[in-house]
Amino acid sequence: MSDHQNSGREQGMEKYFFRASTEDFKKIPMYPIAYWASDAVFSNFGLEKLRDVADAKQGMATSDNGRFLRFWHEVSLGQLCVDCKSATESELRPEKWYAYNKGGEFRRWFGNNEYVVNWKNNGEELKEFVEEINKLRPGGRLKNQEYYFLENITYSSLSSGLFSARYNPPGFLFDTKGSCIFPISADKNGLLSMLNSNVAQEFLNILCPTLDYSSIGINAIPINLPDVRYLAEPLVGLAKGDWDSTEMSWDFTSFPLVRPDHRQPTLKTSYHKLRSHWREMTQEMQRLEEENNRIFIDAYGLQGELTPEVPLNEITLTCNPHYRYGGEKSEEELEAMLLADTMRELVSYAVGCMFGRYSLDKPGLILANQGETLADYLAQVPQPSFPADDDNVIPLLDGDWFPDDITLRFRQFLRVAFGDAHYEDNLAFIEQALNVKGKRNYSLRDYFLGEFYADHVKRYKKRPIYWLFSSPKGTFSALVYLHRYRPDTVSVVLSYLRDFRKKLASRLDYLQQVAINPSASQSEKTKASKEADTIKKQLIELDDYERDTLYPLATEQVELDLDDGVKVNYLKLGKALKKIPGLEAKED
């Protein structure tokens, strides 16, 4: 036991104490009282610090994130810039929204690229706003502008646990919560590798004991980069591939299950092949991270203090259920959750194909600019195997009332994407995976009517791109795609409502005839009368929804501007849309 760590016992009770020299503490910047640290750990604080080989910088505070920040998926693709190289270039570019790093959840190597900031004309509007607001009350800060758009290593300054660093290519601005490190003399890959090692975490436990990873603490990390082949590059590659496999990445191309390299005769076997690929990715990242730890444990002489092992729940890939879900769950529970989420994501991708946001015939985003139409879609995909909806309204109803009903369209998608041969088995596989509560006779339609929209709102962080028009009790529901919205879209929804009402009224007439038909059995009459009573109430609901909400809104021909963001635009359509709890909450 070292001089730093001595323990003693008193009679009748166990008592632990540590003995340390104040001279040792003075080796550590800001002199934190790290009484548990060993001689080997203390000795490293005599090395050069991160501030000697790189600059760790805080970014901007806008003072009004609701006005100046958006999730990238809220705005027009043509107004999105993720590759600007300099402030001078931003003065010349036409785009309004620029890639913005804001920290985010625990994730190493790459990802959390979700936000954009209004930096049109080199931030002209934001700079003017901050200048004005600071005259009234200090708060807005556009710090370290000379570092904007430079390649960097970013990290989340606030964390509930472990530190995580990620590579940022050139093109990003950054936030106070998404601070960045800019290598000067240090090797970029070496520095990123070191920061994501458990050696860096050991130092940060001393420098940042409150889990606020401030630039002061980061700058004080001792740096010793050995002359080896660093592992950051393959680790960033794995993390980027994982990030880009989801809709939340602006580099998303297509859903993994529909790609040729994972295709098998059935959806079930395709999923199993994809799952094996994900497992291999996770194991490879775990192997590389453990080798990375070994490199830096040796470099800092901490063989007696740390071991290189990395638990699965710290392998930060979305395809890794141990990280994604955490907790004390069994392997069976984790696999069921991952399968269910993968099927939800397949459904989400299919809905994107229905609206023309994606296509089975062309990778990447297709319709993602404000007001785009079917003609714009056909210009990019002239002969689609699964065409986009023509009027941007897709009904979600309790039966096959319309040929473009969402359940019917998904079944068509399934046949096109995976073939006819195993269609019934494929559909049953999806329904079984989605039925997480084990309900009897659960169907795809049950999912669309029940959980789909809540899943979509959650996936898109309460800034959904598909909006649900819904009567008060949900008898009538229809989806529209925000980026294809036009002032007459509500009128199209209204026409569906009126058609549906006519069909319900015809159904009511039929049921009333059954109820008085002398040749019908008593059970048939009873059943018909019960359904007729339900439809009468539904017709009243639809009449009220049309009169009080949908018709007045249709006559207004409401204009939306994607630059205003979902929060502002969703509220413009008021009670016509399904309420999203928390949408009106203040921006972070």
SULURLIN-V463031 format. One line per field, one symbol per residue. ss: DSSP state (H for helix, E for strand, - for the rest). phi: phi as a letter, one per 30 degrees, with the letter a starting at -180 (. if undefined). psi: psi as a letter, one per 30 degrees, with the letter a starting at -180 (. if undefined). A space follows every 10 residues. Layout:
ss=???
phi=???
psi=???
This chain:
ss=------EEEE --EEEE---- -HHHH---HH H-------HH HHHHHH--EH HHHEEEE--E E---HHHHEE EHHH--HHHE E-----HHHH HH----EEEE E-------E- ----EEEE-H HHHHHHHHHH HHHHHH---- EE--HHH--- -EEEE--E-- ----EEEE-- --EEE----E EEE----HHH HHHHH--HHH HHHHHHH--- -E--HHHHH- -E-------- -HHHHHHHHH HHH------- -----HHH-H HH----HHHH HHHHHHHHHH HHHHHHHHHH HHHHHHHHH- ---------- -HHH------ HHHHH----- HHHHHHHHHH HHHHHHHHHH HHHHH---E- -E-------- ---HHHHHHH ---------- ---EE----- -----HHHHH HHHHHHHH-- --HHHHHHHH HHHH------ ---HHHHHHH -HHHHHHHH- -----EEEEE ------EEEE EHHH----HH HHHHHHHHHH HHHHHHHHHH HHHHHH---- -HHHHHHHHH HHHHHHHHHH HHHHHHHHHH HHHHHH---- -HHHHHHHHH HH-HHHE--- --------
phi=.dddbbbbbc diacbcbbcb dddddddcei hddcdddded deddddddce ddbaccbdcc bdiadddccb ddddcdedcc bbbdcadddd dcdddccceb cbijddacia kicbcbbdbe hhiedddddd dddddcaeld bcdhddcdid eaccaddcbc addbcbdcde kccbcddbdb cceccddedd dddddccdde dddddddbdc icdddddddc ddcbcddbdd cedddddddd dddddcddcd cdcadedcde dcdbebdddd dddddddddd eddddddddd ddededdddc icddcbcdeb dedcddcddc ddddchiccd eddddddddd dddddddddd dedddidbbd cadidccbcd idbddddddc bdbddbdddd cibbdcbdad dbdceddddd ddeddddbid eceddddddd ddddddcidd hdbededddc cedddddddc hibdccccda decidcbacb cedcdbecdd ddddddeddd dddddddded dddddcdddd dddddddddd dddddedddd edddddddbd deddddhdcc beddidedde ddchddcddc eidddddd
psi=klffjkllkk kflkkklkkl kfeeeffkkg hkiiffklee eeffffllle ffflkjklbl jffiefefkl kefflkefgk kggkfleeef fflflekkkk kgcaljklek agifllkjgk hhgeeeeeee eeeffekkek kilhfffkfk klklljfklg clkkkkkjlk fklllffhll kjkdfkkeee eeeefglfee eeeffeeifg gjilfeeefg kkkjjliljl geeeeeeeee eeefflffkf gkelkeffke fgkleleeee eeeeeeeeee eeeeeeeeee eeeeefeeeg hhefellfkj lefgjikffj feeeeaaikl eeeeeeeeee eeeeeeeeee eeeefgelkf fklakdjglk glaeeeeffe ieikfjllkf ggkjkjlgli fkfgkeeeee eeeeeeeglf egeeeeeeee eeefifghkk hkleeeeefd feeeeeeeeg hgilfkkjkk leggekkkkl kefgklfgee eeeeeeeeee eeeeeeeeee eeeefgjffk leeeeeeeee eeeeeeeeee eeeeeeefde eeeeffhkkk jfffleeeee fffbfflkkj kfeglkk.
